[in-house]
Amino acid sequence: MADVGSAGTFTLGDRTLNRMGYGAMQLAGPHVYGPPADRDMALTVLRETVARGVNHIDTSDYYGPHITNQLIKEALYPYPDDLVIVTKLGAVRGSDASWISAQTPADLIAGVHDNLRNLGLEALEVVNMRGMFSALGPAEGSIEPMLTVLADLQRQGLIHHIGLSNVTPTQITEGRKICEIVCVQNWYNLARRDDDALIDHLAADGIAYVPFFPLGGFSPLQSATLSAVAQEIDATPMQVALAWLLQRSPNILLIPGTASVTHLHENLAAANISLPDYAIARLNTIGAPDGGSG
């Protein structure tokens, strides 16, 4: 049985998190919209996640919308004392399942209250402000107006800690002048390593880095090198990709998502994998500038 504690812990604000967490996005329906095909299975996955020692769940009220947070409340409330639920703001969903930027003060205030209501909380532990300047990745633009709103909500006691998502190093620097930033959540995995330098910089400052799409997202990682290493150490390619992230830097917190108990167990088992140096060297070529996709 997987021991998520094997991956170690990281202090986020005033909370201690197991580095192997869980992302709830896939619990919603197709395209992260509407109800899950199997509601009972979604509830089972959430309960099994916590039963296996995970104490960090990543979510958002625009998953569904509202549905993922409602599932979390139904499955886990009253919440274990050590459970940290991290949510994010910055978008809403259209009736056609589109993603619509929602970053005005009114949007952000409404988003906080939607999360509070659907999760059944009086305060949100961590809220990530997601930059929606570009659908393809972060793009420059001031985040001061949005973060000022969140900092005010923090002073009101509705938010304990603030993080950033889909942002550039310049925006992180700007954000840290406005309020304490406890985590950064960007697109990063074995094959997409634009944030290599950023991860090291954040680690030096004690700030968590939480890669979204750690397994490639909607297009799973495909690499002959990854598959070969996995076969050699008797693991699945996705387990190796997660283990590589855990060994990449001690400030990396993982939130792989799934709607399957079987896949959940497989993901969590990556916490027990220690990749040998030769394997890491080979895997590092996948995301190197001249390494292509492997």
WORA-V136125 format. One record per run of one state. SS is the DSSP state (2 for helix, 1 for strand, 0 for the rest). FROM is the first residue (numbers start at 1). TO is the last residue. If there is no record, write none. Layout:
ss->[SS/SS]
from->[FROM/FROM]
to->[TO/TO]
This chain:
ss->[0/2/0/1/0/1/0/1/0/1/0/2/0/2/1/0/2/0/1/0/1/0/2/0/1/0/1/0/1/0/2/0/1/0/2/0/1/0/2/0/1/0/1/0/1/0/1/0/2/0/1/0/1/0/2/0/2/0/1/0/1/0/1/0/2/0/2/0]
from->[1/4/8/9/13/15/19/20/21/22/24/25/28/30/33/34/39/52/56/59/64/65/67/77/84/90/91/94/99/102/105/120/124/131/144/156/159/166/169/177/181/186/187/188/189/190/192/193/196/205/208/210/212/213/224/233/237/249/252/253/254/255/257/258/261/273/277/285]
to->[3/7/8/12/14/18/19/20/21/23/24/27/29/32/33/38/51/55/58/63/64/66/76/83/89/90/93/98/101/104/119/123/130/143/155/158/165/168/176/180/185/186/187/188/189/191/192/195/204/207/209/211/212/223/232/236/248/251/252/253/254/256/257/260/272/276/284/294]
